Amino acid sequence: MNAQDSTSTRPYLIRALYEWCTDNGFTPYVAVRVDGSVQVPREYVKDGEIVLNISYDATSSLQLGNDFIEFKARFGGKSREILVPVGRVIAIYARENGQGMAFPPPVDMDTATIEGGLVSAIPSSDEPAATATDDRVVQLVPHEGGSTEDGGGDAPRPSPASGSARASLKRVK
């Protein structure tokens, strides 16, 4: 069996990080790119994404399967059935410290239409691989209103040294 014939590592990584979060007393959150295959309350979807608290206290009947994440949760006091294809999960992380893992966007996200607008979710293929990975993280966590050390709010970020960059995620309520 070669790597192309094997199953995806994504569901295994999601389960591992979920277990790590719960073992350390953290609250596991998943960020999901929403499309027609994702069953979530649409009124809570923002910019084509939703962040879900999948902690034991926030869910009922949680199943972290190889194909789907399924559970029941309350939104605005109303119980809802949630069904998320594992391939639509773009990140899992601890709410308290932001540690976790971001995944490549779904394959169909090369260019996707979200609420009438065209969004480019994957950098063009002529960019180096390291830049493409950094761009995906930047898209997941936009910098809001902070100023840089040189005083220019729009100054480009310096390239991180290999191995020293630490990804972070923005908490969305």
LUMGU-731584 format. One record per atom (N, C-alpha, C): chain; atom name; x, y, z. Coordinates in nm, 4 decimals, decimal comma. Atoms other than C-alpha are relative to their C-alpha. Layout:
REM LUMGU-731584
REC cadena atomo       xx       yy       zz
REC      A    CA        X        Y        Z
...
//
This chain:
REM LUMGU-731584
REC cadena atomo       xx       yy       zz
REC      A     N   0,0852  -0,1184   0,0000
REC      A    CA   0,0000   0,0000   0,0000
REC      A     C   0,0892   0,1240   0,0000
REC      A     N  -0,0790  -0,1226   0,0031
REC      A    CA   0,1422   0,3371  -0,0957
REC      A     C  -0,0775   0,1144   0,0654
REC      A     N   0,0598  -0,1145  -0,0693
REC      A    CA   0,0673   0,6814   0,0483
REC      A     C  -0,1298   0,0460  -0,0656
REC      A     N   0,1204  -0,0450   0,0683
REC      A    CA  -0,1941   0,7598  -0,2166
REC      A     C  -0,1190  -0,0914   0,0272
REC      A     N   0,1080   0,0938  -0,0260
REC      A    CA  -0,3955   0,4469  -0,1337
REC      A     C  -0,0453   0,0001   0,1452
REC      A     N   0,0330   0,0028  -0,1420
REC      A    CA  -0,3965   0,5040   0,2421
REC      A     C  -0,1090   0,1024   0,0315
REC      A     N   0,1051  -0,0921  -0,0417
REC      A    CA  -0,6694   0,6824   0,4328
REC      A     C   0,0616   0,1330   0,0431
REC      A     N  -0,0451  -0,1336  -0,0398
REC      A    CA  -0,6449   1,0506   0,5223
REC      A     C   0,0454   0,0003   0,1457
REC      A     N  -0,0458  -0,0148  -0,1381
REC      A    CA  -0,4518   1,1455   0,8360
REC      A     C  -0,0819   0,1039   0,0760
REC      A     N   0,0748  -0,1093  -0,0633
REC      A    CA  -0,6863   1,4389   0,9045
REC      A     C  -0,0881  -0,0471   0,1164
REC      A     N   0,0847   0,0387  -0,1137
REC      A    CA  -0,9436   1,2497   1,1181
REC      A     C   0,0810  -0,0483   0,1197
REC      A     N  -0,0843   0,0482  -0,1091
REC      A    CA  -0,6651   1,0894   1,3231
REC      A     C   0,0650   0,1169   0,0745
REC      A     N  -0,0592  -0,1186  -0,0623
REC      A    CA  -0,4987   1,4251   1,3850
REC      A     C  -0,1046   0,0778   0,0787
REC      A     N   0,1087  -0,0688  -0,0704
REC      A    CA  -0,8331   1,5796   1,4816
REC      A     C  -0,0279  -0,0706   0,1326
REC      A     N   0,0255   0,0747  -0,1231
REC      A    CA  -0,8969   1,3016   1,7336
REC      A     C   0,1153   0,0160   0,0995
REC      A     N  -0,1157  -0,0138  -0,0884
REC      A    CA  -0,5433   1,3292   1,8720
REC      A     C   0,0017   0,1372   0,0670
REC      A     N  -0,0007  -0,1340  -0,0588
REC      A    CA  -0,5664   1,7057   1,9210
REC      A     C  -0,1203   0,0220   0,0915
REC      A     N   0,1159  -0,0060  -0,0889
REC      A    CA  -0,9159   1,6730   2,0693
REC      A     C   0,0366  -0,0634   0,1349
REC      A     N  -0,0397   0,0694  -0,1229
REC      A    CA  -0,7778   1,4240   2,3224
REC      A     C   0,1040   0,0818   0,0776
REC      A     N  -0,1004  -0,0829  -0,0658
REC      A    CA  -0,4774   1,6479   2,3949
REC      A     C  -0,0666   0,1179   0,0721
REC      A     N   0,0697  -0,1133  -0,0611
REC      A    CA  -0,7084   1,9448   2,4601
REC      A     C  -0,0733  -0,0431   0,1270
REC      A     N   0,0784   0,0426  -0,1154
REC      A    CA  -0,9359   1,7515   2,6940
REC      A     C   0,0897  -0,0498   0,1133
REC      A     N  -0,0930   0,0482  -0,1037
REC      A    CA  -0,6457   1,5835   2,8784
REC      A     C   0,0650   0,1150   0,0767
REC      A     N  -0,0659  -0,1149  -0,0627
REC      A    CA  -0,4959   1,9264   2,9515
REC      A     C  -0,0975   0,1061   0,0503
REC      A     N   0,1003  -0,0931  -0,0513
REC      A    CA  -0,8228   2,0942   3,0513
REC      A     C  -0,0311   0,1160  -0,0922
REC      A     N   0,0282  -0,1059   0,0974
REC      A    CA  -0,8488   2,3031   2,7335
REC      A     C  -0,1324  -0,0268  -0,0714
REC      A     N   0,1245   0,0095   0,0745
REC      A    CA  -1,1582   2,3687   2,5245
REC      A     C   0,0307  -0,0163  -0,1482
REC      A     N  -0,0310   0,0199   0,1417
REC      A    CA  -1,1271   2,2165   2,1748
REC      A     C  -0,1013   0,0700  -0,0908
REC      A     N   0,0817  -0,0679   0,1004
REC      A    CA  -1,2589   2,4320   1,8909
REC      A     C   0,0411  -0,0526  -0,1373
REC      A     N  -0,0313   0,0317   0,1393
REC      A    CA  -1,2838   2,3368   1,5234
REC      A     C  -0,0511   0,1135  -0,0878
REC      A     N   0,0388  -0,0982   0,1008
REC      A    CA  -1,2903   2,5885   1,2413
REC      A     C  -0,0393  -0,0795  -0,1244
REC      A     N   0,0558   0,0766   0,1104
REC      A    CA  -1,4993   2,4662   0,9479
REC      A     C  -0,0306   0,0919  -0,1172
REC      A     N   0,0374  -0,0704   0,1231
REC      A    CA  -1,5271   2,5869   0,5875
REC      A     C  -0,1362  -0,0558  -0,0407
REC      A     N   0,1380   0,0434   0,0198
REC      A    CA  -1,9019   2,5726   0,5231
REC      A     C  -0,0366  -0,0032  -0,1486
REC      A     N   0,0614   0,0117   0,1319
REC      A    CA  -2,0618   2,4475   0,2031
REC      A     C  -0,1297  -0,0790   0,0180
REC      A     N   0,1263   0,0722  -0,0069
REC      A    CA  -2,3762   2,2487   0,1197
REC      A     C   0,0069  -0,1310   0,0757
REC      A     N  -0,0128   0,1289  -0,0682
REC      A    CA  -2,2380   1,9303   0,2761
REC      A     C   0,0112   0,0140   0,1520
REC      A     N  -0,0169  -0,0244  -0,1431
REC      A    CA  -2,1946   2,0900   0,6203
REC      A     C  -0,1351   0,0361   0,0601
REC      A     N   0,1278  -0,0257  -0,0658
REC      A    CA  -2,4965   2,0796   0,8506
REC      A     C   0,0252   0,0745   0,1302
REC      A     N  -0,0166  -0,0881  -0,1157
REC      A    CA  -2,4652   2,3750   1,0892
REC      A     C  -0,1050   0,1107  -0,0105
REC      A     N   0,0934  -0,1127   0,0079
REC      A    CA  -2,6916   2,6673   1,1818
REC      A     C   0,0596   0,1107  -0,0872
REC      A     N  -0,0543  -0,0969   0,0962
REC      A    CA  -2,6381   2,9015   0,8851
REC      A     C   0,0059   0,1415   0,0553
REC      A     N  -0,0011  -0,1361  -0,0541
REC      A    CA  -2,7141   3,2112   1,0931
REC      A     C   0,1274   0,0303   0,0781
REC      A     N  -0,1261  -0,0200  -0,0720
REC      A    CA  -2,3826   3,1584   1,2747
REC      A     C   0,1222  -0,0084  -0,0921
REC      A     N  -0,1093   0,0080   0,0974
REC      A    CA  -2,1732   3,1225   0,9574
REC      A     C   0,0420   0,1415  -0,0366
REC      A     N  -0,0519  -0,1321   0,0351
REC      A    CA  -1,9490   3,4223   0,8913
REC      A     C   0,1122  -0,0179  -0,1015
REC      A     N  -0,0999   0,0066   0,1068
REC      A    CA  -1,7455   3,4642   0,5718
REC      A     C   0,0253  -0,1445  -0,0446
REC      A     N  -0,0109   0,1376   0,0468
REC      A    CA  -1,8144   3,1016   0,4794
REC      A     C   0,0649  -0,0939   0,0998
REC      A     N  -0,0626   0,0824  -0,1030
REC      A    CA  -1,6680   2,9690   0,8072
REC      A     C  -0,0801   0,0059   0,1287
REC      A     N   0,0602   0,0034  -0,1328
REC      A    CA  -1,7925   2,8671   1,1484
REC      A     C   0,0997  -0,0663   0,0930
REC      A     N  -0,0850   0,0599  -0,1022
REC      A    CA  -1,6018   2,7891   1,4667
REC      A     C  -0,0923  -0,0664   0,1016
REC      A     N   0,0860   0,0785  -0,0881
REC      A    CA  -1,7541   2,5163   1,6830
REC      A     C   0,0768  -0,0471   0,1230
REC      A     N  -0,0531   0,0528  -0,1252
REC      A    CA  -1,6863   2,4318   2,0466
REC      A     C  -0,0414  -0,1465   0,0052
REC      A     N   0,0334   0,1426  -0,0012
REC      A    CA  -1,6633   2,0511   2,0511
REC      A     C   0,0377  -0,0647   0,1341
REC      A     N  -0,0328   0,0545  -0,1315
REC      A    CA  -1,5882   2,0122   2,4228
REC      A     C  -0,1134  -0,0897   0,0493
REC      A     N   0,0974   0,0908  -0,0592
REC      A    CA  -1,7666   1,7495   2,6282
REC      A     C  -0,1182   0,0781   0,0578
REC      A     N   0,1059  -0,0800  -0,0620
REC      A    CA  -1,9633   2,0216   2,8116
REC      A     C  -0,0909   0,0681  -0,1017
REC      A     N   0,0774  -0,0742   0,1001
REC      A    CA  -2,0823   2,1886   2,4896
REC      A     C  -0,0752  -0,0908  -0,0979
REC      A     N   0,0587   0,0910   0,0980
REC      A    CA  -2,1847   1,8778   2,2941
REC      A     C  -0,0677  -0,1183   0,0672
REC      A     N   0,0629   0,1242  -0,0415
REC      A    CA  -2,3948   1,5682   2,3237
REC      A     C   0,0163  -0,0979  -0,1154
REC      A     N  -0,0144   0,1051   0,1011
REC      A    CA  -2,3380   1,2401   2,1377
REC      A     C   0,1104   0,0309  -0,1015
REC      A     N  -0,1104  -0,0343   0,0900
REC      A    CA  -2,0052   1,3571   1,9922
REC      A     C   0,0619  -0,1258  -0,0595
REC      A     N  -0,0650   0,1085   0,0731
REC      A    CA  -1,8667   1,1199   1,7282
REC      A     C   0,1053   0,0608  -0,0914
REC      A     N  -0,1089  -0,0467   0,0853
REC      A    CA  -1,5262   1,1972   1,5771
REC      A     C   0,0395  -0,1151  -0,0913
REC      A     N  -0,0230   0,1112   0,0916
REC      A    CA  -1,5363   0,9551   1,2847
REC      A     C   0,1026   0,0325  -0,1070
REC      A     N  -0,0950  -0,0212   0,1098
REC      A    CA  -1,3118   0,9105   0,9828
REC      A     C  -0,0587   0,0854  -0,1111
REC      A     N   0,0635  -0,0771   0,1070
REC      A    CA  -1,5665   1,0747   0,7518
REC      A     C  -0,0728   0,1244   0,0498
REC      A     N   0,0804  -0,1105  -0,0516
REC      A    CA  -1,7778   1,3015   0,9727
REC      A     C   0,0270   0,0241   0,1475
REC      A     N   0,0094  -0,0362  -0,1403
REC      A    CA  -1,7807   1,4873   1,3011
REC      A     C  -0,1482   0,0263   0,0229
REC      A     N   0,1430  -0,0124  -0,0260
REC      A    CA  -2,1318   1,4503   1,4413
REC      A     C  -0,0229   0,0265   0,1477
REC      A     N   0,0383  -0,0248  -0,1386
REC      A    CA  -2,2876   1,5900   1,7583
REC      A     C  -0,1263   0,0840   0,0040
REC      A     N   0,1124  -0,0895  -0,0258
REC      A    CA  -2,5801   1,7769   1,9068
REC      A     C   0,0535   0,1120   0,0876
REC      A     N  -0,0412  -0,1152  -0,0795
REC      A    CA  -2,5311   2,1261   2,0478
REC      A     C  -0,1132   0,1013   0,0032
REC      A     N   0,1017  -0,1043  -0,0122
REC      A    CA  -2,7390   2,4195   2,1608
REC      A     C   0,0537   0,1301  -0,0579
REC      A     N  -0,0297  -0,1307   0,0586
REC      A    CA  -2,7368   2,7415   1,9624
REC      A     C  -0,1175   0,0904   0,0346
REC      A     N   0,1077  -0,0899  -0,0416
REC      A    CA  -2,9353   3,0248   2,1167
REC      A     C  -0,1089  -0,0732   0,0759
REC      A     N   0,0959   0,0746  -0,0799
REC      A    CA  -3,1028   2,7755   2,3506
REC      A     C  -0,0732  -0,1103  -0,0743
REC      A     N   0,0699   0,0992   0,0814
REC      A    CA  -3,2195   2,5522   2,0661
REC      A     C   0,0960  -0,1121  -0,0390
REC      A     N  -0,0848   0,1145   0,0317
REC      A    CA  -3,0777   2,1998   2,0215
REC      A     C   0,0061  -0,0194  -0,1513
REC      A     N  -0,0207   0,0200   0,1440
REC      A    CA  -2,9290   2,1387   1,6741
REC      A     C   0,0862  -0,1220  -0,0235
REC      A     N  -0,0832   0,1108   0,0461
REC      A    CA  -2,7865   1,8351   1,4966
REC      A     C   0,1100   0,0592  -0,0876
REC      A     N  -0,1134  -0,0524   0,0757
REC      A    CA  -2,4385   1,9166   1,3635
REC      A     C   0,0676  -0,1163  -0,0713
REC      A     N  -0,0682   0,1006   0,0805
REC      A    CA  -2,2732   1,7182   1,0843
REC      A     C   0,1034   0,0716  -0,0858
REC      A     N  -0,1096  -0,0658   0,0714
REC      A    CA  -1,9329   1,8235   0,9513
REC      A     C   0,0865  -0,1065  -0,0665
REC      A     N  -0,0951   0,0902   0,0642
REC      A    CA  -1,7421   1,6270   0,6876
REC      A     C   0,1417   0,0348   0,0454
REC      A     N  -0,1355  -0,0228  -0,0510
REC      A    CA  -1,3857   1,5838   0,8171
REC      A     C   0,0822   0,0832  -0,0981
REC      A     N  -0,0732  -0,0750   0,1006
REC      A    CA  -1,2526   1,7257   0,4897
REC      A     C  -0,0280   0,1493   0,0014
REC      A     N   0,0346  -0,1419  -0,0080
REC      A    CA  -1,4229   2,0603   0,5649
REC      A     C   0,0604   0,0682   0,1231
REC      A     N  -0,0653  -0,0572  -0,1186
REC      A    CA  -1,2357   2,1076   0,8963
REC      A     C   0,1303   0,0652  -0,0447
REC      A     N  -0,1220  -0,0702   0,0405
REC      A    CA  -0,9678   2,3703   0,8422
REC      A     C   0,0948   0,0232   0,1175
REC      A     N  -0,0886  -0,0130  -0,1164
REC      A    CA  -0,8338   2,3836   1,1996
REC      A     C  -0,0654  -0,0614   0,1222
REC      A     N   0,0442   0,0389  -0,1338
REC      A    CA  -0,8611   2,2376   1,5477
REC      A     C   0,1031   0,0581   0,0963
REC      A     N  -0,0912  -0,0687  -0,0913
REC      A    CA  -0,7166   2,4265   1,8426
REC      A     C  -0,0638   0,0165   0,1367
REC      A     N   0,0462  -0,0263  -0,1358
REC      A    CA  -0,7431   2,5002   2,2134
REC      A     C  -0,0390   0,1472   0,0119
REC      A     N   0,0476  -0,1380  -0,0141
REC      A    CA  -0,9477   2,8108   2,2905
REC      A     C   0,0915   0,0814   0,0896
REC      A     N  -0,0740  -0,0739  -0,1021
REC      A    CA  -0,7315   2,9060   2,5876
REC      A     C   0,1355   0,0504  -0,0466
REC      A     N  -0,1347  -0,0423   0,0395
REC      A    CA  -0,3933   2,9244   2,4154
REC      A     C   0,0242   0,0002  -0,1510
REC      A     N  -0,0135  -0,0034   0,1450
REC      A    CA  -0,4541   2,8874   2,0406
REC      A     C   0,0850  -0,1116  -0,0582
REC      A     N  -0,0821   0,1089   0,0519
REC      A    CA  -0,2340   2,5783   2,0148
REC      A     C  -0,0888  -0,1032  -0,0682
REC      A     N   0,0755   0,0985   0,0751
REC      A    CA  -0,3526   2,3291   1,7577
REC      A     C   0,0611  -0,0183  -0,1368
REC      A     N  -0,0488   0,0270   0,1345
REC      A    CA  -0,3269   2,2576   1,3891
REC      A     C  -0,0989   0,0525  -0,1037
REC      A     N   0,0797  -0,0423   0,1148
REC      A    CA  -0,4510   2,4174   1,0694
REC      A     C   0,0264  -0,0979  -0,1133
REC      A     N  -0,0097   0,0928   0,1113
REC      A    CA  -0,5173   2,1990   0,7673
REC      A     C  -0,0118   0,0764  -0,1317
REC      A     N   0,0204  -0,0636   0,1306
REC      A    CA  -0,5004   2,2803   0,3969
REC      A     C  -0,1495   0,0135  -0,0267
REC      A     N   0,1431  -0,0153   0,0299
REC      A    CA  -0,8323   2,4138   0,2703
REC      A     C  -0,0475  -0,1152  -0,0868
REC      A     N   0,0536   0,1075   0,0837
REC      A    CA  -1,0650   2,1661   0,0992
REC      A     C   0,0391   0,0184  -0,1460
REC      A     N  -0,0449  -0,0008   0,1395
REC      A    CA  -0,9720   2,0755  -0,2593
REC      A     C  -0,0848   0,0932  -0,0854
REC      A     N   0,0874  -0,0847   0,0812
REC      A    CA  -1,2737   2,2576  -0,4018
REC      A     C   0,0111   0,1475   0,0354
REC      A     N  -0,0144  -0,1391  -0,0407
REC      A    CA  -1,1568   2,5809  -0,2349
REC      A     C   0,1015   0,0765  -0,0842
REC      A     N  -0,0964  -0,0711   0,0846
REC      A    CA  -0,9098   2,6715  -0,5136
REC      A     C  -0,0539   0,1387  -0,0314
REC      A     N   0,0739  -0,1260   0,0086
REC      A    CA  -1,1573   2,9419  -0,6052
REC      A     C  -0,1429  -0,0362   0,0323
REC      A     N   0,1343   0,0337  -0,0451
REC      A    CA  -1,4891   2,9365  -0,4272
REC      A     C  -0,0846   0,1257   0,0068
REC      A     N   0,0923  -0,1111  -0,0108
REC      A    CA  -1,7939   3,1564  -0,4343
REC      A     C  -0,0649  -0,0061   0,1368
REC      A     N   0,0580  -0,0070  -0,1320
REC      A    CA  -1,9012   3,2644  -0,0889
REC      A     C  -0,0856   0,1258   0,0051
REC      A     N   0,0965  -0,1094  -0,0079
REC      A    CA  -2,2117   3,4796  -0,0537
REC      A     C   0,0169   0,0980  -0,1152
REC      A     N  -0,0037  -0,0825   0,1188
REC      A    CA  -2,1834   3,6070  -0,4096
REC      A     C   0,1359   0,0550  -0,0367
REC      A     N  -0,1317  -0,0541   0,0300
REC      A    CA  -1,8152   3,7017  -0,3925
REC      A     C   0,0983  -0,1101  -0,0321
REC      A     N  -0,1011   0,0983   0,0349
REC      A    CA  -1,5213   3,5202  -0,5474
REC      A     C   0,1170   0,0147   0,0958
REC      A     N  -0,1080  -0,0008  -0,0977
REC      A    CA  -1,2594   3,4255  -0,2904
REC      A     C   0,1078  -0,0954  -0,0469
REC      A     N  -0,1103   0,0882   0,0324
REC      A    CA  -0,9179   3,2871  -0,3733
REC      A     C   0,0550  -0,0557   0,1296
REC      A     N  -0,0393   0,0603  -0,1264
REC      A    CA  -0,8382   3,0402  -0,0967
REC      A     C   0,1346  -0,0693  -0,0070
REC      A     N  -0,1289   0,0663   0,0129
REC      A    CA  -0,5247   2,8750  -0,2354
REC      A     C   0,0875   0,0862  -0,0888
REC      A     N  -0,0891  -0,0815   0,0808
REC      A    CA  -0,2265   3,0723  -0,3611
REC      A     C   0,0294  -0,0667  -0,1338
REC      A     N  -0,0303   0,0556   0,1310
REC      A    CA  -0,1263   3,0305  -0,7219
REC      A     C   0,1149  -0,0986   0,0090
REC      A     N  -0,0970   0,1088  -0,0074
REC      A    CA   0,0883   2,7279  -0,7973
REC      A     C   0,1422   0,0443  -0,0321
REC      A     N  -0,1353  -0,0439   0,0311
REC      A    CA   0,3864   2,9378  -0,9123
REC      A     C   0,0735   0,0574   0,1214
REC      A     N  -0,0649  -0,0470  -0,1218
REC      A    CA   0,4561   3,0501  -0,5514
REC      A     C   0,0696  -0,1166   0,0681
REC      A     N  -0,0673   0,1081  -0,0726
REC      A    CA   0,6997   2,8511  -0,3367
REC      A     C  -0,0925  -0,0640   0,1027
REC      A     N   0,0859   0,0745  -0,0917
REC      A    CA   0,5471   2,5862  -0,1106
REC      A     C  -0,0035   0,0629   0,1382
REC      A     N  -0,0024  -0,0597  -0,1336
REC      A    CA   0,6572   2,7584   0,2130
REC      A     C  -0,0885   0,1228   0,0051
REC      A     N   0,0846  -0,1186   0,0048
REC      A    CA   0,4843   3,0806   0,1081
REC      A     C  -0,1460  -0,0395  -0,0041
REC      A     N   0,1387   0,0439   0,0096
REC      A    CA   0,1666   2,8933   0,0191
REC      A     C  -0,0519  -0,0410   0,1367
REC      A     N   0,0415   0,0412  -0,1329
REC      A    CA   0,1519   2,7400   0,3677
REC      A     C  -0,0209   0,1218   0,0888
REC      A     N   0,0139  -0,1205  -0,0805
REC      A    CA   0,2083   3,0783   0,5337
REC      A     C  -0,1244   0,0776  -0,0399
REC      A     N   0,1174  -0,0728   0,0455
REC      A    CA  -0,0647   3,2371   0,3182
REC      A     C  -0,1276  -0,0625   0,0554
REC      A     N   0,1203   0,0646  -0,0513
REC      A    CA  -0,3170   2,9775   0,4304
REC      A     C  -0,0208   0,0362   0,1464
REC      A     N   0,0134  -0,0356  -0,1401
REC      A    CA  -0,2462   3,0543   0,7946
REC      A     C  -0,0424   0,1456   0,0124
REC      A     N   0,0358  -0,1416  -0,0039
REC      A    CA  -0,2667   3,4289   0,7297
REC      A     C  -0,1470   0,0182  -0,0344
REC      A     N   0,1412  -0,0112   0,0351
REC      A    CA  -0,6050   3,3821   0,5636
REC      A     C  -0,0892  -0,0470   0,1134
REC      A     N   0,0775   0,0516  -0,1110
REC      A    CA  -0,7256   3,1848   0,8643
REC      A     C  -0,0009   0,0975   0,1166
REC      A     N  -0,0148  -0,0908  -0,1122
REC      A    CA  -0,6032   3,4491   1,1099
REC      A     C   0,0377   0,1384  -0,0496
REC      A     N  -0,0355  -0,1345   0,0450
REC      A    CA  -0,6272   3,8018   0,9723
REC      A     C   0,0419   0,0871   0,1184
REC      A     N  -0,0484  -0,0915  -0,1021
REC      A    CA  -0,4387   4,0668   1,1683
REC      A     C  -0,0931   0,1193   0,0033
REC      A     N   0,0970  -0,1082  -0,0097
REC      A    CA  -0,6831   4,3273   1,2977
REC      A     C   0,0564   0,1192   0,0749
REC      A     N  -0,0247  -0,1274  -0,0623
REC      A    CA  -0,5953   4,6860   1,3711
REC      A     C   0,1275   0,0164   0,0807
REC      A     N  -0,1233  -0,0143  -0,0766
REC      A    CA  -0,2601   4,6180   1,5360
REC      A     C   0,1021   0,0799  -0,0779
REC      A     N  -0,1057  -0,0731   0,0689
REC      A    CA   0,0349   4,8388   1,4599
REC      A     C   0,1289  -0,0790   0,0104
REC      A     N  -0,1286   0,0687  -0,0028
REC      A    CA   0,3779   4,7093   1,3763
REC      A     C   0,0995   0,0836   0,0765
REC      A     N  -0,0994  -0,0685  -0,0817
REC      A    CA   0,6923   4,8052   1,5619
REC      A     C   0,0532   0,1266  -0,0665
REC      A     N  -0,0531  -0,1184   0,0670
REC      A    CA   0,7992   5,0549   1,2957
REC      A     C  -0,1060   0,1087  -0,0170
REC      A     N   0,1038  -0,1019   0,0032
REC      A    CA   0,4677   5,2411   1,3277
REC      A     C  -0,0886  -0,0078  -0,1213
REC      A     N   0,0838   0,0118   0,1181
REC      A    CA   0,3298   5,1487   0,9841
REC      A     C  -0,0949  -0,1164   0,0139
REC      A     N   0,0995   0,1039  -0,0186
REC      A    CA   0,0059   4,9542   1,0139
REC      A     C  -0,0055  -0,0995  -0,1138
REC      A     N   0,0080   0,0885   0,1153
REC      A    CA   0,0359   4,8048   0,6653
REC      A     C   0,1357  -0,0540  -0,0419
REC      A     N  -0,1329   0,0492   0,0350
REC      A    CA   0,4033   4,7109   0,6734
REC      A     C  -0,0042  -0,1513  -0,0152
REC      A     N   0,0017   0,1451   0,0176
REC      A    CA   0,4696   4,3594   0,5432
REC      A     C   0,0671  -0,0691   0,1172
REC      A     N  -0,0591   0,0782  -0,1083
REC      A    CA   0,5467   4,0900   0,7961
REC      A     C   0,1327  -0,0573  -0,0458
REC      A     N  -0,1258   0,0640   0,0386
REC      A    CA   0,9027   3,9638   0,7989
REC      A     C  -0,0212  -0,1500  -0,0139
REC      A     N   0,0096   0,1440   0,0182
REC      A    CA   0,9508   3,6069   0,6800
REC      A     C   0,0474  -0,0681   0,1269
REC      A     N  -0,0428   0,0681  -0,1218
REC      A    CA   0,9620   3,3735   0,9799
REC      A     C   0,1176  -0,0923  -0,0295
REC      A     N  -0,1108   0,0945   0,0132
REC      A    CA   1,2776   3,1730   1,0354
REC      A     C  -0,0579  -0,1397   0,0056
REC      A     N   0,0566   0,1335   0,0060
REC      A    CA   1,2195   2,8081   0,9583
REC      A     C   0,0007  -0,0638   0,1380
REC      A     N   0,0131   0,0687  -0,1271
REC      A    CA   1,0907   2,6191   1,2598
REC      A     C  -0,0335   0,0908   0,1170
REC      A     N   0,0261  -0,0861  -0,1147
REC      A    CA   1,0468   2,9285   1,4779
REC      A     C  -0,1363   0,0676  -0,0084
REC      A     N   0,1305  -0,0639   0,0143
REC      A    CA   0,7134   3,0526   1,3419
REC      A     C  -0,1042  -0,0820   0,0745
REC      A     N   0,1046   0,0692  -0,0744
REC      A    CA   0,4161   2,9676   1,5592
REC      A     C  -0,1331   0,0509  -0,0493
REC      A     N   0,1302  -0,0379   0,0531
REC      A    CA   0,0749   2,9691   1,4007
REC      A     C  -0,0940   0,0331   0,1147
REC      A     N   0,1012  -0,0308  -0,1002
REC      A    CA  -0,2103   3,1250   1,5910
REC      A     C  -0,1332   0,0149  -0,0729
REC      A     N   0,1329  -0,0075   0,0558
REC      A    CA  -0,5819   3,1304   1,5372
REC      A     C  -0,0797   0,1081   0,0729
REC      A     N   0,0850  -0,1035  -0,0567
REC      A    CA  -0,8330   3,4057   1,5955
REC      A     C  -0,1251  -0,0652   0,0564
REC      A     N   0,1195   0,0540  -0,0610
REC      A    CA  -1,1151   3,3221   1,8344
REC      A     C  -0,1199   0,0777  -0,0518
REC      A     N   0,1202  -0,0612   0,0540
REC      A    CA  -1,4552   3,3909   1,6775
REC      A     C  -0,1174  -0,0447   0,0845
REC      A     N   0,1167   0,0354  -0,0819
REC      A    CA  -1,7661   3,4046   1,8909
REC      A     C  -0,1248   0,0100  -0,0813
//
